[in-house]
């Protein structure tokens, strides 16, 4: 019997097999034998009339609650389709709005509406109104929700038409008298929004003031701190101010390494070598060793250690990285060719990094190492490998030629600087001049170093002096020539100028090293370097530990419900998110704690061999804007509002054991699995038991008796469960021994008699949630439902019972005066259209 619901139906897990087992009383844990009852000879005629004539308030409310949950779940299902259409979004919005009307005190219902309204932005012009309504309800139900309060205030500002009006609204909100009411976290984000509005309006001065206010209010807010640092770097020449802001940005979001990289670069570039060594040391540990970022961090750390007088340690650092890469390359080669012998394997090396090879060669020459020539040879091998890659690249000819020329000049310069073979140097210059037109500066630089290699200091000085202020290599060559000529004071001044102008480069550190030897004492750091050292020194070591031991930054705990969950009831777990650090951590899309969790759940069902794996469930947890040091926040999560709920609905009779895992800052990995990203965490909760039904004669008798006069909230669920039992067993009634389970035959007649007492919402929920299977009893309920004219009853029918596009109830819904019902019906009708065709709404009844 084909069906085309929006809401997936509950299905009995093993189909006809379970029906037969139930009928024969052999399904373990499902059907239990009890003493025989007097058989009901004609069960269809053995139904007592209900004592009540109208639904009780409790039953009405139960129906509204159940239908609200079903509508919200259906809305979420629509958004999780592989490619939801605009019609899917419209219906999802409609269903989620309807759910909040049915149960206005259900907080999760409003959160679903907020989520779906945001996802469906643009389908009509009511998105902002929906979000305001949802946020207002969330704030009413959970006054501690900072995120909802902030979004509500932001939407209130957006209601003003002009920039001037919006800026005035922000000014009023951010008055000093309001800050204690708003809280610094909310105020900081409002100040940031105001700053961005000022920037877009062209008021750069106002933007900078508001941005500074945002950072001052909450230094842990990543967007503000990162924006402030970037703005200062591009608009002011203030390295100390840059370091202050980038340090703040790094602390605000340790999961973002860009501020750390920038901070390290500024420290090294200004001669703050201790700070640079600390920061680059962190990056060396964090970056994948085979990445270009790892090579850059290693080069920065090596330069900083060299400048600190640790030249041997700097060389060892570069060698250790190369040794590791060599071993990785050998392992990969052996994996591809298991027959590779030990001798052949030992000849395999990873390609040396050009930057690191050059740094090592310069350090080795500076310390007078006997291995300097070998290091220079490796640097030239790395440079030629780089040139080969450029030659094979798909760049435009002009770009390729330019890059090759730069590589040739770099290689020639390095050989002239570090080499001692004059003939080799001359050959390289001649080869270069044959393919490139050398500038006057390049010619002077090369001429000067050839003269130095030939011990002609006077000619070298003559060649270097005109270009020394533009060329670092000419500057250190000039100082070298001056020293050889006996002009030690002039050489010292030249080295000092080079060391001060580029303290983080190979040339600058070389000059600093030579200057220290000339002076026979260490070269003092600049005031700027000392200020940077002080600022970086104030970054707590907690930051380093947090980066290097990320699993101890944030902890997750998943707690199950306090007791066993009854069938078709919410499975609500608590997830605790704890900040284990001594730093405040923002909860933000670009923050150290991302505002969504992933729930991965499995279910074991007694009648199914194996485990049912539910699709991942993404859950927003944003209630707080930040967690203070050592602070914890608990977020309740309803697992039924997602794929887990579908599994539990399908196994309502048999029950299930659910195991859930939760991940924060989750990332996909090859194969489609999820794992925690940087500063992410994971936790697995204990097994949770969702009860099924142990069907016995006594249970059946009591259940049927209870639904004859339904007046409790649980009676509605009981009717649904009994309908499932009746549908699963009606085709096998003749197999039940005489006198046993006699109440099975009374299930559907009793449900039909109780039908008027369920109320429209209860009827709608029951229709949408009943099993999708062939059943005469279910068909009798459906036939009764077709007589209803109530919108909620028709809605439930449309969501779950439509079998064909010509279903009379569907046609009635398509012609309904209720636009919400009509839009849902149109989507259901479209599911029957052939692929590639779009359905068109049917005309109202009586239309020409």
Rosetta blueprint (number, residue, H / E / L):
1 X L
2 X L
3 X L
4 X L
5 X L
6 X L
7 X L
8 X L
9 X L
10 X L
11 X L
12 X L
13 X L
14 X L
15 X L
16 X H
17 X H
18 X H
19 X H
20 X H
21 X H
22 X H
23 X H
24 X H
25 X L
26 X L
27 X L
28 X L
29 X L
30 X L
31 X E
32 X E
33 X L
34 X L
35 X L
36 X L
37 X L
38 X L
39 X L
40 X L
41 X L
42 X L
43 X H
44 X H
45 X H
46 X L
47 X L
48 X L
49 X L
50 X L
51 X L
52 X L
53 X L
54 X L
55 X L
56 X L
57 X H
58 X H
59 X H
60 X H
61 X H
62 X H
63 X H
64 X H
65 X H
66 X H
67 X H
68 X H
69 X H
70 X H
71 X H
72 X H
73 X H
74 X H
75 X H
76 X H
77 X H
78 X H
79 X H
80 X L
81 X L
82 X L
83 X L
84 X L
85 X L
86 X H
87 X H
88 X H
89 X H
90 X H
91 X H
92 X H
93 X H
94 X H
95 X H
96 X H
97 X H
98 X H
99 X H
100 X H
101 X H
102 X H
103 X L
104 X L
105 X L
106 X L
107 X H
108 X H
109 X H
110 X H
111 X H
112 X H
113 X H
114 X H
115 X H
116 X H
117 X H
118 X H
119 X H
120 X L
121 X L
122 X L
123 X L
124 X L
125 X L
126 X L
127 X H
128 X H
129 X H
130 X H
131 X H
132 X H
133 X H
134 X H
135 X H
136 X H
137 X H
138 X H
139 X H
140 X H
141 X H
142 X L
143 X L
144 X L
145 X L
146 X H
147 X H
148 X H
149 X H
150 X H
151 X H
152 X H
153 X H
154 X H
155 X H
156 X H
157 X H
158 X H
159 X L
160 X L
161 X L
162 X L
163 X H
164 X H
165 X H
166 X H
167 X H
168 X H
169 X H
170 X H
171 X H
172 X H
173 X H
174 X L
175 X L
176 X H
177 X H
178 X H
179 X H
180 X H
181 X H
182 X H
183 X L
184 X H
185 X H
186 X H
187 X H
188 X H
189 X H
190 X H
191 X H
192 X H
193 X H
194 X H
195 X H
196 X H
197 X H
198 X H
199 X H
200 X H
201 X L
202 X L
203 X L
204 X H
205 X H
206 X H
207 X H
208 X H
209 X H
210 X H
211 X H
212 X H
213 X H
214 X H
215 X H
216 X H
217 X H
218 X L
219 X L
220 X L
221 X L
222 X H
223 X H
224 X H
225 X H
226 X H
227 X H
228 X H
229 X H
230 X H
231 X H
232 X H
233 X H
234 X H
235 X H
236 X L
237 X L
238 X L
239 X H
240 X H
241 X H
242 X H
243 X H
244 X H
245 X H
246 X H
247 X H
248 X H
249 X H
250 X H
251 X H
252 X H
253 X L
254 X L
255 X L
256 X L
257 X L
258 X H
259 X H
260 X H
261 X H
262 X H
263 X H
264 X H
265 X H
266 X H
267 X H
268 X H
269 X H
270 X L
271 X L
272 X L
273 X H
274 X H
275 X H
276 X H
277 X H
278 X H
279 X H
280 X H
281 X H
282 X H
283 X H
284 X H
285 X H
286 X H
287 X L
288 X L
289 X L
290 X L
291 X L
292 X H
293 X H
294 X H
295 X H
296 X H
297 X H
298 X H
299 X H
300 X H
301 X H
302 X H
303 X H
304 X H
305 X H
306 X H
307 X H
308 X L
309 X L
310 X L
311 X H
312 X H
313 X H
314 X H
315 X H
316 X H
317 X H
318 X H
319 X H
320 X H
321 X H
322 X H
323 X H
324 X H
325 X H
326 X H
327 X H
328 X H
329 X H
330 X H
331 X H
332 X H
333 X H
334 X H
335 X H
336 X H
337 X L
338 X L
339 X L
340 X L
341 X L
342 X H
343 X H
344 X H
345 X H
346 X H
347 X L
348 X L
349 X L
350 X L
351 X L
352 X L
353 X L
354 X H
355 X H
356 X H
357 X H
358 X H
359 X H
360 X H
361 X H
362 X H
363 X H
364 X H
365 X H
366 X H
367 X L
368 X L
369 X L
370 X L
371 X L
372 X H
373 X H
374 X H
375 X H
376 X H
377 X H
378 X H
379 X H
380 X H
381 X H
382 X H
383 X H
384 X H
385 X H
386 X H
387 X H
388 X H
389 X H
390 X H
391 X H
392 X H
393 X L
394 X L
395 X L
396 X L
397 X H
398 X H
399 X H
400 X H
401 X H
402 X H
403 X H
404 X H
405 X H
406 X H
407 X H
408 X H
409 X H
410 X H
411 X H
412 X H
413 X H
414 X H
415 X H
416 X H
417 X H
418 X H
419 X L
420 X L
421 X L
422 X H
423 X H
424 X H
425 X H
426 X H
427 X H
428 X H
429 X H
430 X H
431 X H
432 X H
433 X H
434 X H
435 X H
436 X L
437 X L
438 X L
439 X L
440 X H
441 X H
442 X H
443 X H
444 X H
445 X H
446 X H
447 X H
448 X H
449 X H
450 X H
451 X H
452 X H
453 X H
454 X L
455 X L
456 X L
457 X H
458 X H
459 X H
460 X H
461 X H
462 X H
463 X H
464 X H
465 X H
466 X L
467 X L
468 X L
469 X L
470 X L
471 X L
472 X H
473 X H
474 X H
475 X H
476 X H
477 X H
478 X H
479 X H
480 X H
481 X H
482 X H
483 X H
484 X H
485 X L
486 X L
487 X L
488 X H
489 X H
490 X H
491 X H
492 X H
493 X H
494 X H
495 X H
496 X H
497 X H
498 X H
499 X H
500 X H
501 X H
502 X L
503 X L
504 X L
505 X L
506 X H
507 X H
508 X H
509 X H
510 X H
511 X H
512 X H
513 X H
514 X H
515 X H
516 X H
517 X H
518 X H
519 X H
520 X L
521 X L
522 X L
523 X L
524 X L
525 X L
526 X L
527 X H
528 X H
529 X H
530 X H
531 X H
532 X H
533 X H
534 X H
535 X H
536 X H
537 X H
538 X L
539 X L
540 X L
541 X H
542 X H
543 X H
544 X H
545 X H
546 X H
547 X H
548 X H
549 X L
550 X H
551 X H
552 X H
553 X L
554 X E
555 X E
556 X E
557 X E
558 X E
559 X E
560 X L
561 X L
562 X L
563 X L
564 X L
565 X E
566 X L
567 X L
568 X L
569 X L
570 X L
571 X L
572 X E
573 X E
574 X E
575 X E
576 X E
577 X E
578 X E
579 X E
580 X L
581 X L
582 X L
583 X L
584 X L
585 X E
586 X E
587 X E
588 X L
589 X L
590 X L
591 X L
592 X L
593 X E
594 X L
595 X L
596 X E
597 X E
598 X E
599 X E
600 X E
601 X E
602 X E
603 X E
604 X E
605 X L
606 X L
607 X L
608 X L
609 X L
610 X L
611 X E
612 X E
613 X E
614 X L
615 X L
616 X L
617 X E
618 X E
619 X E
620 X E
621 X L
622 X L
623 X L
624 X L
625 X L
626 X E
627 X E
628 X L
629 X L
630 X L
631 X L
632 X E
633 X E
634 X E
635 X E
636 X E
637 X E
638 X E
639 X L
640 X L
641 X L
642 X L
643 X H
644 X H
645 X H
646 X H
647 X H
648 X H
649 X H
650 X H
651 X L
652 X L
653 X L
654 X L
655 X L
656 X E
657 X E
658 X E
659 X E
660 X E
661 X E
662 X E
663 X E
664 X E
665 X L
666 X E
667 X E
668 X E
669 X L
670 X L
671 X L
672 X L
673 X L
674 X E
675 X E
676 X E
677 X L
678 X L
679 X L
680 X L
681 X L
682 X E
683 X E
684 X E
685 X L
686 X L
687 X L
688 X E
689 X E
690 X E
691 X L
692 X L
693 X L
694 X L
695 X E
696 X E
697 X H
698 X H
699 X H
700 X H
701 X H
702 X H
703 X H
704 X H
705 X H
706 X H
707 X H
708 X H
709 X L
710 X L
711 X L
712 X L
713 X H
714 X H
715 X H
716 X H
717 X H
718 X H
719 X H
720 X H
721 X H
722 X H
723 X H
724 X H
725 X H
726 X H
727 X H
728 X H
729 X H
730 X H
731 X H
732 X H
733 X H
734 X H
735 X H
736 X L
737 X L
738 X L
739 X L
740 X L
741 X L
742 X H
743 X H
744 X H
745 X H
746 X H
747 X H
748 X H
749 X H
750 X H
751 X H
752 X H
753 X H
754 X H
755 X H
756 X H
757 X H
758 X H
759 X H
760 X H
761 X H
762 X H
763 X H
764 X H
765 X H
766 X H
767 X H
768 X H
769 X H
770 X L
771 X L
772 X L
773 X L
774 X L
775 X L
776 X H
777 X H
778 X H
779 X H
780 X H
781 X H
782 X H
783 X H
784 X H
785 X H
786 X L
787 X L
788 X L
789 X L
790 X L
791 X H
792 X H
793 X H
794 X H
795 X H
796 X H
797 X H
798 X H
799 X H
800 X H
801 X L
802 X L
803 X L
804 X L
805 X L
806 X L
807 X L
808 X H
809 X H
810 X H
811 X H
812 X H
813 X H
814 X H
815 X L
816 X L
817 X L
818 X L
819 X H
820 X H
821 X H
822 X H
823 X H
824 X H
825 X H
826 X H
827 X H
828 X H
829 X H
830 X H
831 X L
832 X L
833 X L
834 X L
835 X L
836 X L
837 X L
838 X L
839 X L
840 X L
841 X L
842 X L
843 X L
844 X L
845 X L
846 X L
847 X L
848 X L
